[in-house]
Amino acid sequence: MLELEAGIEPSAWDGDADRHRGFVHDQAVTLQGTPLMPPVIVRCLWLPKGEHARERRLNDAAQGLAKRIVAMGDPQPSLLTFVNAGPDELGDPNFEFQLDGQHRDLSRVVYGERELAAAIDQHASLRLDLPSVLSLGDTRGRLDADALRRSTLDLDAALELAPVFVPTEAYARALGTLRRHAFLVMSGPPEMGKTAIARMLGLALLSDGWEVHECTRPEQVWERLDPQRKQLFIADDAFGSAEYRPDAAERWARDLDRALRATDEHHWLVWTSRPAPLHSGLRRIHRERGGERFPQPAAVQVDAADLSPPEKTLILYRHTRAADLTPAQRRLTYEHGAAIVAHPHFTPERIRRFVAGRLRELDKGADVGAVVDAELSEPTQAMATSYAALAEEHRELLLAMLDSPPGPVAERDLAAALRRHASNGLSHAPVDLVDRLTDHFVRVLR
């Protein structure tokens, strides 16, 4: 909010994120119609629950502020405070302190919960850059009613995501790609958040009057496309991993030329897919038409699996905060959060299942490592359903890969293993079958 309204970069902040953050700004700032003359002391103050804890935090903050002002040696700084409370809970609006034995008044502006909620309502770009704020207050009330009526977004699924979603670096790259190219390919294995990113983009855009459509076939885009309206199309070849349809990506790739010509600053297309069909489709377009307005694959592809340990830990914390848990169970995630999500296969979907299931069974002194191992040992329902939906030849390929020697395997060795498991001979070359499974069941390392 401060960046939007005053042009102050987020990098200016320093301090402890869950106690006090702040900085001193050397230029005038005008907020809520009030000019604050430099130097402006900016602080983000988090007040805990409980009257005594709050009073203690306020006293500590006041003493720290007074020391900072004295150290600055400036008789008349201004104060800008962001706080999870109402402005009246910070005491007298004219904070008093002593400098050289004289009382001084400190002019200030306070952004409390009410003011921050108003900023969320006012700034559509804030909701798009940080869609997790949509979980604060009346989420449905922020959505454009007309756009929602025409949309086909799974609204209930998107609303369930809002309280637990974390705007990761992958989300930021996805949004930046759409702003530059109006076309985005979210790649990566299942359960890493591709659909979550797409739906949260949709929820934020719905609050700004965009229609949002989930499409399983290219024909649905042409049926709903309206040049006069702002629209986001989400083309997902396996929503929720309820089934696995490797041919769906090829269908979208065949219509890629037409789809890209329909995109512009008010018509965005998000495609959650294997990258191979995208590459072949774009190569065909560049070969046949040239690359005058069509991006290179690397320019529009974002890997949803590129999650850092702190991001996965924050996803765990958000799920824990939204769940109905005991204080002891919440404490376990606080103490062991980084260790719980450390395994690379502990995906966001497994985090959701862990909080909804096994975490509720833990108590103080529990062996958290053993519980995490048990969580990893069981496939999720979406994985089991998706595997069951595979064609027989694809399941046989996966068995053949398990039956191959460890380490890099030559295609001829994989073919030999596949012959041992194939019930009806080799209908396709192993490399073609691997391509169909890449990113969902197989990761190819080059």
Beta strands, then each sheet from edge to edge (+ up, - down):
strand 1: 14-16
strand 2: 20-25
strand 3: 29-31
strand 4: 34-36
strand 5: 40-45
strand 6: 78-83
strand 7: 95-99
strand 8: 102-106
strand 9: 108-111
strand 10: 183-187
strand 11: 211-215
strand 12: 231-236
strand 13: 267-272
strand 14: 301-303
sheet 1: 1+ 2- 5+ 6+ 9+
sheet 2: 3+ 4-
sheet 3: 7+ 8-
sheet 4: 11+ 12+ 13+ 10+ 14+
end
